[in-house]
Amino acid sequence: QEPEFAAREQGYTFVSHQQEVGAGYFDDVTTVIQGGASSVTALTGSTEEEQFG
């Protein structure tokens, strides 16, 4: 992933794709629908949770 991180200066956005696609929003919707007990969310327990959650 080092080349991807280095390419941020040229506008490459791969490193923030979770945020761009709204993964946090859809995780929240799923959690509400499931009453707070969902095992299919994208960010919960992932390395991106703190960064994009």
CHARMM-style PDB file with segment names, atoms N, HN, CA, C and O in Angstrom:
ATOM      1  N   GLN     1       0.802  -1.203   0.000  1.00  0.00      PROA
ATOM      2  CA  GLN     1       0.000   0.000   0.000  1.00  0.00      PROA
ATOM      3  C   GLN     1       0.839   1.260   0.000  1.00  0.00      PROA
ATOM      4  O   GLN     1       0.304   2.359  -0.144  1.00  0.00      PROA
ATOM      5  N   GLU     2       2.129   1.123   0.157  1.00  0.00      PROA
ATOM      6  HN  GLU     2       2.564   0.230   0.274  1.00  0.00      PROA
ATOM      7  CA  GLU     2       2.978   2.319   0.189  1.00  0.00      PROA
ATOM      8  C   GLU     2       2.834   3.178  -1.071  1.00  0.00      PROA
ATOM      9  O   GLU     2       2.733   4.399  -0.955  1.00  0.00      PROA
ATOM     10  N   PRO     3       2.822   2.578  -2.281  1.00  0.00      PROA
ATOM     11  CA  PRO     3       2.630   3.420  -3.476  1.00  0.00      PROA
ATOM     12  C   PRO     3       1.297   4.169  -3.450  1.00  0.00      PROA
ATOM     13  O   PRO     3       1.219   5.317  -3.890  1.00  0.00      PROA
ATOM     14  N   GLU     4       0.250   3.521  -2.935  1.00  0.00      PROA
ATOM     15  HN  GLU     4       0.314   2.590  -2.578  1.00  0.00      PROA
ATOM     16  CA  GLU     4      -1.049   4.177  -2.860  1.00  0.00      PROA
ATOM     17  C   GLU     4      -1.018   5.360  -1.894  1.00  0.00      PROA
ATOM     18  O   GLU     4      -1.572   6.422  -2.182  1.00  0.00      PROA
ATOM     19  N   PHE     5      -0.370   5.168  -0.756  1.00  0.00      PROA
ATOM     20  HN  PHE     5       0.080   4.306  -0.522  1.00  0.00      PROA
ATOM     21  CA  PHE     5      -0.263   6.276   0.197  1.00  0.00      PROA
ATOM     22  C   PHE     5       0.566   7.411  -0.392  1.00  0.00      PROA
ATOM     23  O   PHE     5       0.237   8.581  -0.195  1.00  0.00      PROA
ATOM     24  N   ALA     6       1.621   7.087  -1.101  1.00  0.00      PROA
ATOM     25  HN  ALA     6       1.888   6.136  -1.261  1.00  0.00      PROA
ATOM     26  CA  ALA     6       2.465   8.112  -1.721  1.00  0.00      PROA
ATOM     27  C   ALA     6       1.717   8.863  -2.815  1.00  0.00      PROA
ATOM     28  O   ALA     6       1.987  10.042  -3.043  1.00  0.00      PROA
ATOM     29  N   ALA     7       0.788   8.209  -3.491  1.00  0.00      PROA
ATOM     30  HN  ALA     7       0.569   7.251  -3.305  1.00  0.00      PROA
ATOM     31  CA  ALA     7       0.058   8.830  -4.597  1.00  0.00      PROA
ATOM     32  C   ALA     7      -1.049   9.775  -4.127  1.00  0.00      PROA
ATOM     33  O   ALA     7      -1.685  10.431  -4.952  1.00  0.00      PROA
ATOM     34  N   ARG     8      -1.286   9.854  -2.825  1.00  0.00      PROA
ATOM     35  HN  ARG     8      -0.769   9.321  -2.155  1.00  0.00      PROA
ATOM     36  CA  ARG     8      -2.316  10.773  -2.324  1.00  0.00      PROA
ATOM     37  C   ARG     8      -2.046  12.200  -2.762  1.00  0.00      PROA
ATOM     38  O   ARG     8      -2.977  12.956  -3.038  1.00  0.00      PROA
ATOM     39  N   GLU     9      -0.779  12.570  -2.827  1.00  0.00      PROA
ATOM     40  HN  GLU     9      -0.023  11.956  -2.603  1.00  0.00      PROA
ATOM     41  CA  GLU     9      -0.423  13.936  -3.212  1.00  0.00      PROA
ATOM     42  C   GLU     9      -0.865  14.265  -4.634  1.00  0.00      PROA
ATOM     43  O   GLU     9      -1.069  15.431  -4.969  1.00  0.00      PROA
ATOM     44  N   GLN    10      -1.015  13.230  -5.475  1.00  0.00      PROA
ATOM     45  HN  GLN    10      -0.849  12.282  -5.203  1.00  0.00      PROA
ATOM     46  CA  GLN    10      -1.465  13.434  -6.847  1.00  0.00      PROA
ATOM     47  C   GLN    10      -2.979  13.241  -6.988  1.00  0.00      PROA
ATOM     48  O   GLN    10      -3.502  13.230  -8.102  1.00  0.00      PROA
ATOM     49  N   GLY    11      -3.673  13.092  -5.874  1.00  0.00      PROA
ATOM     50  HN  GLY    11      -3.248  13.101  -4.969  1.00  0.00      PROA
ATOM     51  CA  GLY    11      -5.120  12.973  -5.890  1.00  0.00      PROA
ATOM     52  C   GLY    11      -5.662  11.563  -5.873  1.00  0.00      PROA
ATOM     53  O   GLY    11      -6.870  11.367  -6.009  1.00  0.00      PROA
ATOM     54  N   TYR    12      -4.803  10.578  -5.710  1.00  0.00      PROA
ATOM     55  HN  TYR    12      -3.822  10.738  -5.600  1.00  0.00      PROA
ATOM     56  CA  TYR    12      -5.251   9.185  -5.658  1.00  0.00      PROA
ATOM     57  C   TYR    12      -5.985   8.962  -4.349  1.00  0.00      PROA
ATOM     58  O   TYR    12      -5.446   9.255  -3.282  1.00  0.00      PROA
ATOM     59  N   THR    13      -7.199   8.451  -4.411  1.00  0.00      PROA
ATOM     60  HN  THR    13      -7.637   8.214  -5.278  1.00  0.00      PROA
ATOM     61  CA  THR    13      -8.040   8.386  -3.216  1.00  0.00      PROA
ATOM     62  C   THR    13      -8.321   6.982  -2.702  1.00  0.00      PROA
ATOM     63  O   THR    13      -9.204   6.804  -1.862  1.00  0.00      PROA
ATOM     64  N   PHE    14      -7.606   6.001  -3.178  1.00  0.00      PROA
ATOM     65  HN  PHE    14      -6.889   6.146  -3.860  1.00  0.00      PROA
ATOM     66  CA  PHE    14      -7.853   4.622  -2.745  1.00  0.00      PROA
ATOM     67  C   PHE    14      -7.827   4.483  -1.233  1.00  0.00      PROA
ATOM     68  O   PHE    14      -8.630   3.743  -0.666  1.00  0.00      PROA
ATOM     69  N   VAL    15      -6.923   5.179  -0.579  1.00  0.00      PROA
ATOM     70  HN  VAL    15      -6.270   5.781  -1.040  1.00  0.00      PROA
ATOM     71  CA  VAL    15      -6.757   4.992   0.865  1.00  0.00      PROA
ATOM     72  C   VAL    15      -7.960   5.468   1.666  1.00  0.00      PROA
ATOM     73  O   VAL    15      -8.059   5.160   2.853  1.00  0.00      PROA
ATOM     74  N   SER    16      -8.869   6.203   1.058  1.00  0.00      PROA
ATOM     75  HN  SER    16      -8.789   6.454   0.093  1.00  0.00      PROA
ATOM     76  CA  SER    16     -10.071   6.644   1.776  1.00  0.00      PROA
ATOM     77  C   SER    16     -11.343   6.089   1.141  1.00  0.00      PROA
ATOM     78  O   SER    16     -12.415   6.673   1.295  1.00  0.00      PROA
ATOM     79  N   HSD    17     -11.235   4.973   0.433  1.00  0.00      PROA
ATOM     80  HN  HSD    17     -10.364   4.498   0.308  1.00  0.00      PROA
ATOM     81  CA  HSD    17     -12.397   4.438  -0.274  1.00  0.00      PROA
ATOM     82  C   HSD    17     -13.556   4.093   0.649  1.00  0.00      PROA
ATOM     83  O   HSD    17     -14.712   4.227   0.248  1.00  0.00      PROA
ATOM     84  N   GLN    18     -13.284   3.655   1.865  1.00  0.00      PROA
ATOM     85  HN  GLN    18     -12.345   3.547   2.191  1.00  0.00      PROA
ATOM     86  CA  GLN    18     -14.380   3.327   2.790  1.00  0.00      PROA
ATOM     87  C   GLN    18     -15.215   4.575   3.066  1.00  0.00      PROA
ATOM     88  O   GLN    18     -16.442   4.512   3.143  1.00  0.00      PROA
ATOM     89  N   GLN    19     -14.540   5.694   3.213  1.00  0.00      PROA
ATOM     90  HN  GLN    19     -13.543   5.745   3.150  1.00  0.00      PROA
ATOM     91  CA  GLN    19     -15.246   6.940   3.477  1.00  0.00      PROA
ATOM     92  C   GLN    19     -15.993   7.405   2.235  1.00  0.00      PROA
ATOM     93  O   GLN    19     -17.126   7.876   2.338  1.00  0.00      PROA
ATOM     94  N   GLU    20     -15.383   7.281   1.076  1.00  0.00      PROA
ATOM     95  HN  GLU    20     -14.463   6.898   0.993  1.00  0.00      PROA
ATOM     96  CA  GLU    20     -16.003   7.737  -0.165  1.00  0.00      PROA
ATOM     97  C   GLU    20     -17.287   6.990  -0.486  1.00  0.00      PROA
ATOM     98  O   GLU    20     -18.242   7.593  -0.976  1.00  0.00      PROA
ATOM     99  N   VAL    21     -17.328   5.719  -0.224  1.00  0.00      PROA
ATOM    100  HN  VAL    21     -16.552   5.229   0.174  1.00  0.00      PROA
ATOM    101  CA  VAL    21     -18.528   4.941  -0.539  1.00  0.00      PROA
ATOM    102  C   VAL    21     -19.565   4.998   0.577  1.00  0.00      PROA
ATOM    103  O   VAL    21     -20.652   4.438   0.438  1.00  0.00      PROA
ATOM    104  N   GLY    22     -19.245   5.660   1.668  1.00  0.00      PROA
ATOM    105  HN  GLY    22     -18.362   6.115   1.780  1.00  0.00      PROA
ATOM    106  CA  GLY    22     -20.205   5.820   2.751  1.00  0.00      PROA
ATOM    107  C   GLY    22     -20.399   4.581   3.596  1.00  0.00      PROA
ATOM    108  O   GLY    22     -21.497   4.341   4.098  1.00  0.00      PROA
ATOM    109  N   ALA    23     -19.353   3.789   3.764  1.00  0.00      PROA
ATOM    110  HN  ALA    23     -18.461   3.984   3.356  1.00  0.00      PROA
ATOM    111  CA  ALA    23     -19.472   2.548   4.534  1.00  0.00      PROA
ATOM    112  C   ALA    23     -19.987   2.812   5.944  1.00  0.00      PROA
ATOM    113  O   ALA    23     -20.790   2.041   6.468  1.00  0.00      PROA
ATOM    114  N   GLY    24     -19.533   3.886   6.553  1.00  0.00      PROA
ATOM    115  HN  GLY    24     -18.880   4.513   6.128  1.00  0.00      PROA
ATOM    116  CA  GLY    24     -19.985   4.210   7.907  1.00  0.00      PROA
ATOM    117  C   GLY    24     -21.474   4.489   7.971  1.00  0.00      PROA
ATOM    118  O   GLY    24     -22.145   4.077   8.917  1.00  0.00      PROA
ATOM    119  N   TYR    25     -21.998   5.188   6.968  1.00  0.00      PROA
ATOM    120  HN  TYR    25     -21.453   5.523   6.200  1.00  0.00      PROA
ATOM    121  CA  TYR    25     -23.435   5.483   6.911  1.00  0.00      PROA
ATOM    122  C   TYR    25     -24.239   4.191   6.826  1.00  0.00      PROA
ATOM    123  O   TYR    25     -25.196   3.993   7.574  1.00  0.00      PROA
ATOM    124  N   PHE    26     -23.842   3.317   5.909  1.00  0.00      PROA
ATOM    125  HN  PHE    26     -23.064   3.477   5.301  1.00  0.00      PROA
ATOM    126  CA  PHE    26     -24.580   2.069   5.735  1.00  0.00      PROA
ATOM    127  C   PHE    26     -24.424   1.140   6.940  1.00  0.00      PROA
ATOM    128  O   PHE    26     -25.336   0.379   7.260  1.00  0.00      PROA
ATOM    129  N   ASP    27     -23.276   1.203   7.602  1.00  0.00      PROA
ATOM    130  HN  ASP    27     -22.535   1.822   7.341  1.00  0.00      PROA
ATOM    131  CA  ASP    27     -23.115   0.453   8.852  1.00  0.00      PROA
ATOM    132  C   ASP    27     -24.119   0.946   9.892  1.00  0.00      PROA
ATOM    133  O   ASP    27     -24.749   0.148  10.586  1.00  0.00      PROA
ATOM    134  N   ASP    28     -24.261   2.270   9.993  1.00  0.00      PROA
ATOM    135  HN  ASP    28     -23.749   2.918   9.429  1.00  0.00      PROA
ATOM    136  CA  ASP    28     -25.203   2.837  10.963  1.00  0.00      PROA
ATOM    137  C   ASP    28     -26.640   2.426  10.651  1.00  0.00      PROA
ATOM    138  O   ASP    28     -27.394   2.062  11.552  1.00  0.00      PROA
ATOM    139  N   VAL    29     -27.017   2.486   9.375  1.00  0.00      PROA
ATOM    140  HN  VAL    29     -26.404   2.782   8.642  1.00  0.00      PROA
ATOM    141  CA  VAL    29     -28.369   2.086   8.972  1.00  0.00      PROA
ATOM    142  C   VAL    29     -28.610   0.620   9.320  1.00  0.00      PROA
ATOM    143  O   VAL    29     -29.652   0.272   9.875  1.00  0.00      PROA
ATOM    144  N   THR    30     -27.648  -0.234   8.994  1.00  0.00      PROA
ATOM    145  HN  THR    30     -26.802   0.048   8.543  1.00  0.00      PROA
ATOM    146  CA  THR    30     -27.780  -1.662   9.286  1.00  0.00      PROA
ATOM    147  C   THR    30     -27.900  -1.907  10.786  1.00  0.00      PROA
ATOM    148  O   THR    30     -28.705  -2.730  11.221  1.00  0.00      PROA
ATOM    149  N   THR    31     -27.106  -1.199  11.569  1.00  0.00      PROA
ATOM    150  HN  THR    31     -26.452  -0.530  11.216  1.00  0.00      PROA
ATOM    151  CA  THR    31     -27.139  -1.363  13.019  1.00  0.00      PROA
ATOM    152  C   THR    31     -28.498  -0.959  13.584  1.00  0.00      PROA
ATOM    153  O   THR    31     -29.022  -1.632  14.471  1.00  0.00      PROA
ATOM    154  N   VAL    32     -29.071   0.133  13.081  1.00  0.00      PROA
ATOM    155  HN  VAL    32     -28.645   0.680  12.360  1.00  0.00      PROA
ATOM    156  CA  VAL    32     -30.391   0.568  13.543  1.00  0.00      PROA
ATOM    157  C   VAL    32     -31.449  -0.467  13.177  1.00  0.00      PROA
ATOM    158  O   VAL    32     -32.279  -0.835  14.009  1.00  0.00      PROA
ATOM    159  N   ILE    33     -31.419  -0.931  11.940  1.00  0.00      PROA
ATOM    160  HN  ILE    33     -30.745  -0.633  11.264  1.00  0.00      PROA
ATOM    161  CA  ILE    33     -32.407  -1.916  11.493  1.00  0.00      PROA
ATOM    162  C   ILE    33     -32.306  -3.203  12.310  1.00  0.00      PROA
ATOM    163  O   ILE    33     -33.320  -3.819  12.636  1.00  0.00      PROA
ATOM    164  N   GLN    34     -31.089  -3.601  12.635  1.00  0.00      PROA
ATOM    165  HN  GLN    34     -30.265  -3.100  12.370  1.00  0.00      PROA
ATOM    166  CA  GLN    34     -30.872  -4.843  13.378  1.00  0.00      PROA
ATOM    167  C   GLN    34     -30.944  -4.648  14.892  1.00  0.00      PROA
ATOM    168  O   GLN    34     -30.669  -5.583  15.644  1.00  0.00      PROA
ATOM    169  N   GLY    35     -31.301  -3.479  15.338  1.00  0.00      PROA
ATOM    170  HN  GLY    35     -31.525  -2.720  14.727  1.00  0.00      PROA
ATOM    171  CA  GLY    35     -31.423  -3.231  16.768  1.00  0.00      PROA
ATOM    172  C   GLY    35     -30.096  -3.256  17.495  1.00  0.00      PROA
ATOM    173  O   GLY    35     -30.037  -3.618  18.670  1.00  0.00      PROA
ATOM    174  N   GLY    36     -29.025  -2.872  16.806  1.00  0.00      PROA
ATOM    175  HN  GLY    36     -29.074  -2.577  15.851  1.00  0.00      PROA
ATOM    176  CA  GLY    36     -27.705  -2.798  17.412  1.00  0.00      PROA
ATOM    177  C   GLY    36     -26.931  -4.096  17.399  1.00  0.00      PROA
ATOM    178  O   GLY    36     -25.828  -4.155  17.942  1.00  0.00      PROA
ATOM    179  N   ALA    37     -27.473  -5.135  16.798  1.00  0.00      PROA
ATOM    180  HN  ALA    37     -28.369  -5.087  16.357  1.00  0.00      PROA
ATOM    181  CA  ALA    37     -26.805  -6.438  16.798  1.00  0.00      PROA
ATOM    182  C   ALA    37     -26.600  -6.940  15.373  1.00  0.00      PROA
ATOM    183  O   ALA    37     -27.295  -7.849  14.920  1.00  0.00      PROA
ATOM    184  N   SER    38     -25.644  -6.342  14.673  1.00  0.00      PROA
ATOM    185  HN  SER    38     -25.080  -5.603  15.041  1.00  0.00      PROA
ATOM    186  CA  SER    38     -25.383  -6.762  13.298  1.00  0.00      PROA
ATOM    187  C   SER    38     -23.966  -7.290  13.169  1.00  0.00      PROA
ATOM    188  O   SER    38     -23.023  -6.699  13.696  1.00  0.00      PROA
ATOM    189  N   SER    39     -23.821  -8.393  12.471  1.00  0.00      PROA
ATOM    190  HN  SER    39     -24.587  -8.873  12.043  1.00  0.00      PROA
ATOM    191  CA  SER    39     -22.492  -8.968  12.254  1.00  0.00      PROA
ATOM    192  C   SER    39     -22.001  -8.740  10.830  1.00  0.00      PROA
ATOM    193  O   SER    39     -20.981  -9.304  10.434  1.00  0.00      PROA
ATOM    194  N   VAL    40     -22.706  -7.930  10.058  1.00  0.00      PROA
ATOM    195  HN  VAL    40     -23.534  -7.472  10.379  1.00  0.00      PROA
ATOM    196  CA  VAL    40     -22.341  -7.736   8.652  1.00  0.00      PROA
ATOM    197  C   VAL    40     -21.880  -6.318   8.331  1.00  0.00      PROA
ATOM    198  O   VAL    40     -21.792  -5.948   7.160  1.00  0.00      PROA
ATOM    199  N   THR    41     -21.588  -5.531   9.341  1.00  0.00      PROA
ATOM    200  HN  THR    41     -21.659  -5.831  10.292  1.00  0.00      PROA
ATOM    201  CA  THR    41     -21.120  -4.173   9.072  1.00  0.00      PROA
ATOM    202  C   THR    41     -19.681  -4.191   8.586  1.00  0.00      PROA
ATOM    203  O   THR    41     -18.912  -5.097   8.908  1.00  0.00      PROA
ATOM    204  N   ALA    42     -19.328  -3.168   7.800  1.00  0.00      PROA
ATOM    205  HN  ALA    42     -19.953  -2.432   7.539  1.00  0.00      PROA
ATOM    206  CA  ALA    42     -18.009  -3.126   7.166  1.00  0.00      PROA
ATOM    207  C   ALA    42     -16.911  -2.640   8.099  1.00  0.00      PROA
ATOM    208  O   ALA    42     -15.786  -3.137   8.036  1.00  0.00      PROA
ATOM    209  N   LEU    43     -17.215  -1.682   8.960  1.00  0.00      PROA
ATOM    210  HN  LEU    43     -18.129  -1.278   9.011  1.00  0.00      PROA
ATOM    211  CA  LEU    43     -16.159  -1.049   9.742  1.00  0.00      PROA
ATOM    212  C   LEU    43     -15.945  -1.657  11.119  1.00  0.00      PROA
ATOM    213  O   LEU    43     -14.820  -1.657  11.618  1.00  0.00      PROA
ATOM    214  N   THR    44     -16.977  -2.165  11.735  1.00  0.00      PROA
ATOM    215  HN  THR    44     -17.891  -2.165  11.330  1.00  0.00      PROA
ATOM    216  CA  THR    44     -16.864  -2.672  13.098  1.00  0.00      PROA
ATOM    217  C   THR    44     -15.796  -3.752  13.193  1.00  0.00      PROA
ATOM    218  O   THR    44     -15.869  -4.783  12.525  1.00  0.00      PROA
ATOM    219  N   GLY    45     -14.810  -3.497  14.032  1.00  0.00      PROA
ATOM    220  HN  GLY    45     -14.750  -2.660  14.575  1.00  0.00      PROA
ATOM    221  CA  GLY    45     -13.735  -4.458  14.232  1.00  0.00      PROA
ATOM    222  C   GLY    45     -12.667  -4.446  13.157  1.00  0.00      PROA
ATOM    223  O   GLY    45     -11.763  -5.280  13.172  1.00  0.00      PROA
ATOM    224  N   SER    46     -12.762  -3.503  12.219  1.00  0.00      PROA
ATOM    225  HN  SER    46     -13.497  -2.825  12.207  1.00  0.00      PROA
ATOM    226  CA  SER    46     -11.776  -3.450  11.141  1.00  0.00      PROA
ATOM    227  C   SER    46     -10.673  -2.453  11.473  1.00  0.00      PROA
ATOM    228  O   SER    46     -10.787  -1.677  12.422  1.00  0.00      PROA
ATOM    229  N   THR    47      -9.614  -2.482  10.688  1.00  0.00      PROA
ATOM    230  HN  THR    47      -9.521  -3.112   9.917  1.00  0.00      PROA
ATOM    231  CA  THR    47      -8.522  -1.532  10.895  1.00  0.00      PROA
ATOM    232  C   THR    47      -8.931  -0.128  10.483  1.00  0.00      PROA
ATOM    233  O   THR    47      -8.262   0.836  10.855  1.00  0.00      PROA
ATOM    234  N   GLU    48     -10.014   0.012   9.723  1.00  0.00      PROA
ATOM    235  HN  GLU    48     -10.557  -0.771   9.421  1.00  0.00      PROA
ATOM    236  CA  GLU    48     -10.480   1.320   9.276  1.00  0.00      PROA
ATOM    237  C   GLU    48     -11.474   1.964  10.235  1.00  0.00      PROA
ATOM    238  O   GLU    48     -11.844   3.124  10.050  1.00  0.00      PROA
ATOM    239  N   GLU    49     -11.904   1.244  11.235  1.00  0.00      PROA
ATOM    240  HN  GLU    49     -11.604   0.302  11.385  1.00  0.00      PROA
ATOM    241  CA  GLU    49     -12.966   1.735  12.114  1.00  0.00      PROA
ATOM    242  C   GLU    49     -12.630   3.090  12.730  1.00  0.00      PROA
ATOM    243  O   GLU    49     -13.452   4.004  12.683  1.00  0.00      PROA
ATOM    244  N   GLU    50     -11.456   3.233  13.295  1.00  0.00      PROA
ATOM    245  HN  GLU    50     -10.788   2.490  13.333  1.00  0.00      PROA
ATOM    246  CA  GLU    50     -11.079   4.492  13.934  1.00  0.00      PROA
ATOM    247  C   GLU    50     -10.918   5.609  12.910  1.00  0.00      PROA
ATOM    248  O   GLU    50     -11.276   6.756  13.177  1.00  0.00      PROA
ATOM    249  N   GLN    51     -10.383   5.278  11.748  1.00  0.00      PROA
ATOM    250  HN  GLN    51     -10.092   4.346  11.532  1.00  0.00      PROA
ATOM    251  CA  GLN    51     -10.107   6.282  10.728  1.00  0.00      PROA
ATOM    252  C   GLN    51     -11.369   6.796  10.045  1.00  0.00      PROA
ATOM    253  O   GLN    51     -11.485   7.997   9.801  1.00  0.00      PROA
ATOM    254  N   PHE    52     -12.314   5.915   9.731  1.00  0.00      PROA
ATOM    255  HN  PHE    52     -12.219   4.940   9.930  1.00  0.00      PROA
ATOM    256  CA  PHE    52     -13.474   6.303   8.943  1.00  0.00      PROA
ATOM    257  C   PHE    52     -14.794   6.210   9.680  1.00  0.00      PROA
ATOM    258  O   PHE    52     -15.814   6.681   9.178  1.00  0.00      PROA
ATOM    259  N   GLY    53     -14.797   5.611  10.863  1.00  0.00      PROA
ATOM    260  HN  GLY    53     -13.969   5.228  11.271  1.00  0.00      PROA
ATOM    261  CA  GLY    53     -16.047   5.366  11.568  1.00  0.00      PROA
ATOM    262  C   GLY    53     -16.673   6.586  12.158  1.00  0.00      PROA
ATOM    263  OT1 GLY    53     -17.733   6.497  12.777  1.00  0.00      PROA
TER     264      GLY     53
END
